[in-house]
Amino acid sequence: MPFHIELDDPSGNSFIKNPYAPSEDPQLKFKYYNRSIEQIKAMGYNPENTFEEQKQNEPAQDEKITAHRVDFSKPLVDEDNIKEEALIFATPCHACGLMGENNMCTVSVPYFKELIIMAFSCDKCGAKSREVKVGGETSAQAKRITLQVQTEDDLKRDLFKSETAIIKVPEIELELTLGDVGGIYTTVEGLVEQVRIG
C-alpha cells in the first residue's frame, strides 16, 4: 500500500536518500522554514541568541578551551587519519556502572552530511547501545521532508533521522514526537521497523 513518510526536523539535519541525485526526485519533497521559539527551546537553545551573537561570543583563535586537562583548541587526533579509524575511550556502563568501551567514528555518506557514529559495549554485563549524530553545525533553517513510498525500492532508501526530528505517516495517523526514536542512520524500512518495535 503506498504511503507518505514525513520527517519534520527543527535542526534541519535529517535526510532521505535521493537515488536520482543530483537530479530532482519526483517522490521526495523538501520544505525549508524558519524555526519557532518552541522548536528552538526543544532543541536546547536559548531563542534570544542569534547565530550572529554566537559568532561574536566565540573565543579568540589563540584562547585555549580546556576541560579535564584536554586542550580543545587542538585536534584530538591527526585530521588526516580521523576518518579512517575509530576512537576508543572508556565510558561507565549505563546498566552495571563498570567501565566499558565506547567506539566513535566519523563517516561521510554521499549527499548526506558527515555523521558521527558511537557504539558502546560492556564486556562485564553485555549491555550495548548505539548513537548517531550529525557532524558540523545545525542547519540555518528547519526542514520538512516528505517521501511518497510507492514501491519496495522506496523502502530501501538510506535515511538519517536526527534526534530532533518528528516522524509522521498520515495514512495510519502515526505521529512520533521529539525523542521517541533517537538519532538513527538506517533505511526507510528500518525506521518503520524501529517504530514498530519501540
Secondary structure per residue as TSV (DSSP state, phi and psi in degrees):
chain	resnum	aa	ss	phi	psi
A	1	M	-	360.0	123.4
A	2	P	-	-62.2	143.9
A	3	F	E	-150.6	167.0
A	4	H	E	-107.9	138.2
A	5	I	E	-119.0	132.8
A	6	E	E	-126.1	130.2
A	7	L	E	-110.4	117.0
A	8	D	E	-108.9	105.0
A	9	D	E	-119.9	109.1
A	10	P	T	-59.8	-31.6
A	11	S	T	-74.5	-22.8
A	12	G	S	76.2	15.0
A	13	N	-	-102.3	-1.6
A	14	S	-	-79.9	153.2
A	15	F	E	-145.0	149.4
A	16	I	E	-124.5	133.3
A	17	K	-	-61.4	135.5
A	18	N	-	-104.3	104.3
A	19	P	T	-68.8	-11.9
A	20	Y	T	-96.0	0.7
A	21	A	T	-54.9	141.2
A	22	P	T	-84.6	4.0
A	23	S	S	-74.2	165.7
A	24	E	-	-75.8	143.3
A	25	D	-	-96.1	119.5
A	26	P	T	-66.9	-19.9
A	27	Q	T	-95.6	-5.2
A	28	L	E	-116.4	129.3
A	29	K	E	-124.6	131.2
A	30	F	E	-110.2	138.3
A	31	K	E	-134.9	121.3
A	32	Y	E	-98.2	141.9
A	33	Y	E	-150.3	161.5
A	34	N	-	-78.2	140.6
A	35	R	-	-70.9	147.6
A	36	S	-	-84.0	166.2
A	37	I	H	-62.0	-37.9
A	38	E	H	-63.0	-40.5
A	39	Q	H	-66.9	-40.3
A	40	I	H	-61.4	-42.8
A	41	K	H	-66.5	-40.2
A	42	A	H	-63.5	-29.9
A	43	M	T	-78.6	-8.6
A	44	G	T	92.9	15.8
A	45	Y	-	-105.9	155.7
A	46	N	-	-85.8	118.6
A	47	P	T	-63.3	-17.9
A	48	E	T	-72.7	-22.8
A	49	N	-	-86.5	118.5
A	50	T	-	-91.0	167.9
A	51	F	H	-60.8	-35.8
A	52	E	H	-64.9	-41.9
A	53	E	H	-65.6	-37.5
A	54	Q	H	-63.9	-39.6
A	55	K	H	-66.1	-37.5
A	56	Q	H	-66.5	-31.8
A	57	N	T	-87.1	-2.3
A	58	E	S	-64.3	142.9
A	59	P	-	-65.3	154.5
A	60	A	-	-63.7	158.1
A	61	Q	T	-58.1	-34.7
A	62	D	T	-89.7	-4.0
A	63	E	-	-80.6	132.7
A	64	K	-	-93.9	137.5
A	65	I	-	-110.7	118.7
A	66	T	E	-124.6	150.6
A	67	A	E	-156.3	129.2
A	68	H	T	51.4	41.8
A	69	R	T	67.0	17.1
A	70	V	E	-103.1	126.7
A	71	D	E	-88.4	105.6
A	72	F	T	-82.9	2.3
A	73	S	T	-81.9	-9.0
A	74	K	S	-116.4	151.5
A	75	P	-	-64.9	148.0
A	76	L	S	-66.4	-38.6
A	77	V	S	-138.5	174.4
A	78	D	-	-60.0	123.8
A	79	E	T	-60.4	-27.3
A	80	D	T	-69.4	-27.1
A	81	N	T	-105.6	-8.4
A	82	I	T	-62.5	-32.0
A	83	K	T	-80.6	-13.3
A	84	E	T	-97.8	-9.8
A	85	E	S	-137.9	157.2
A	86	A	-	-91.9	140.3
A	87	L	E	-89.4	133.9
A	88	I	E	-119.5	126.9
A	89	F	E	-143.3	150.8
A	90	A	E	-75.0	136.5
A	91	T	E	-140.5	139.5
A	92	P	E	-63.9	138.7
A	93	C	-	-71.2	136.9
A	94	H	T	-72.6	-16.3
A	95	A	T	-95.7	-51.4
A	96	C	T	-108.6	-14.4
A	97	G	-	87.2	-9.9
A	98	L	S	-79.9	164.7
A	99	M	E	-76.2	134.4
A	100	G	E	-128.5	-178.4
A	101	E	E	-103.1	132.3
A	102	N	E	-112.3	118.8
A	103	N	E	-100.8	134.1
A	104	M	E	-133.6	132.9
A	105	C	E	-143.8	159.0
A	106	T	E	-109.0	132.0
A	107	V	E	-125.9	144.4
A	108	S	E	-109.9	118.9
A	109	V	-	-106.5	127.5
A	110	P	T	-54.4	135.3
A	111	Y	T	68.2	6.9
A	112	F	S	-115.4	172.1
A	113	K	-	-79.9	170.4
A	114	E	E	-69.3	135.0
A	115	L	E	-114.3	144.8
A	116	I	E	-109.8	119.3
A	117	I	E	-108.0	128.1
A	118	M	E	-121.6	129.1
A	119	A	E	-129.3	124.5
A	120	F	E	-109.0	140.2
A	121	S	E	-143.2	142.8
A	122	C	-	-114.5	120.1
A	123	D	T	-71.7	-22.5
A	124	K	T	-76.8	-49.5
A	125	C	T	-113.6	-7.4
A	126	G	-	85.0	4.3
A	127	A	-	-66.1	142.5
A	128	K	E	-137.5	150.5
A	129	S	E	-154.2	157.7
A	130	R	E	-138.7	153.4
A	131	E	E	-146.9	138.1
A	132	V	E	-122.5	129.0
A	133	K	E	-129.6	153.8
A	134	V	E	-81.0	141.3
A	135	G	-	-86.9	152.8
A	136	G	S	86.0	-165.7
A	137	E	-	-84.3	165.4
A	138	T	-	-69.8	139.8
A	139	S	-	-62.2	154.7
A	140	A	S	-63.6	-32.3
A	141	Q	S	-129.3	160.3
A	142	A	E	-71.7	165.8
A	143	K	E	-141.5	137.9
A	144	R	E	-118.4	123.3
A	145	I	E	-115.5	127.1
A	146	T	E	-120.4	125.1
A	147	L	E	-116.3	127.2
A	148	Q	E	-91.9	107.1
A	149	V	E	-84.6	114.1
A	150	Q	-	-115.5	-31.7
A	151	T	S	-128.4	171.9
A	152	E	G	-63.7	-31.7
A	153	D	G	-63.2	-30.1
A	154	D	G	-65.3	-28.0
A	155	L	G	-72.8	-17.1
A	156	K	G	-91.9	0.4
A	157	R	S	-66.6	139.3
A	158	D	E	-67.1	147.8
A	159	L	E	-147.4	136.0
A	160	F	E	-119.5	117.2
A	161	K	E	-104.9	118.7
A	162	S	-	-76.2	169.9
A	163	E	T	-62.0	-25.7
A	164	T	T	-93.5	-3.8
A	165	A	-	-78.8	146.5
A	166	I	E	-102.9	138.0
A	167	I	E	-105.7	134.0
A	168	K	E	-133.0	137.7
A	169	V	E	-128.6	95.0
A	170	P	G	-59.7	-32.9
A	171	E	G	-61.5	-30.0
A	172	I	G	-115.1	14.3
A	173	E	T	54.7	42.0
A	174	L	E	-97.9	131.2
A	175	E	E	-144.0	118.9
A	176	L	E	-108.9	126.6
A	177	T	-	-87.2	179.3
A	178	L	T	-52.1	126.9
A	179	G	T	93.6	-11.9
A	180	D	S	-65.9	-44.4
A	181	V	S	-124.6	122.9
A	182	G	-	-69.7	-166.3
A	183	G	S	-63.8	130.8
A	184	I	E	-147.4	136.3
A	185	Y	E	-111.5	114.8
A	186	T	E	-157.2	-156.2
A	187	T	E	-109.8	171.3
A	188	V	H	-58.9	-43.1
A	189	E	H	-61.8	-42.1
A	190	G	H	-62.7	-37.8
A	191	L	H	-66.7	-43.7
A	192	V	H	-61.8	-40.7
A	193	E	H	-64.5	-42.1
A	194	Q	H	-61.8	-40.5
A	195	V	H	-65.1	-40.7
A	196	R	H	-64.6	-41.7
A	197	I	H	-70.1	-43.7
A	198	G	-	-67.5	360.0
